[in-house]
Amino acid sequence: MKISTILLTGCAVVTVITGCSTSARYVDPGSGKGITTVGDINTQDWGSSAEKMIGSLLKSPALDSTDGRRMVIMIGEIKNGTRELIDTDLLTKKIRIALNRSGKVATTTAVGSSTKGPEDKASLETRELRKSGEFDQTTVAGRGQMIAPDYSLSGKIIETPVRAGNVRQSTFSFQLSLSDIRTGLALWEDEVEITKAGKKANVSW
């Protein structure tokens, strides 16, 4: 407990007692025991939605190769249709990790959406070394070596808030599509919805 004394000119001495802070603790993101807020996407929401999307996508025959090679996926645009300023990588990175670990597909970091660009610009930037006489040109990546993506993974996150009295409810819809880049056809699509409700807390001073 911390006790502070504040002197007020022309007034009595005021003593302010502040409470002790509670100790922090680790929470397993997959346990569902983390902090839950109605109007926000919490850590467990990202994990739950990604897990369901991964399971659905890995079962899709679209990922089955006919020539024995791994299909290549790029991450397209994931639109944010919520009131939050969110980083959609919280969803797509989990999916990418699972896809690469599956051995069925590979994801490219050299190509990305027009809004975010490639995750790793080094693949293209190091090609500029071809113009430098300071580098052994036999060690510089040559032309025609990069692999173009077969598919693009794109989607949108939508929030639908409702209110009844002092009870608030928010539904977050995670929508993803896997499109064949050559044909533009959607080969797989899925949607995961997470709905949370709670009473608006009263603010006291």
Protein Blocks (a to p, Z undefined) as FASTA:
>chain_A
ZZdddddehiacdddddddddddddddfklopaccdfkbccfklmmmmmmmmmmmmmmpm
klpcfklpacdddddddddfbfbdcdfklmmmmmmmmmmmnomaccdfkbccfklopfbl
mlmmmmmmmmpckbcfklpccehkaccdfbdcddddddddddehjaccdddddddddddf
knopafbdcddddddddddddddZZ
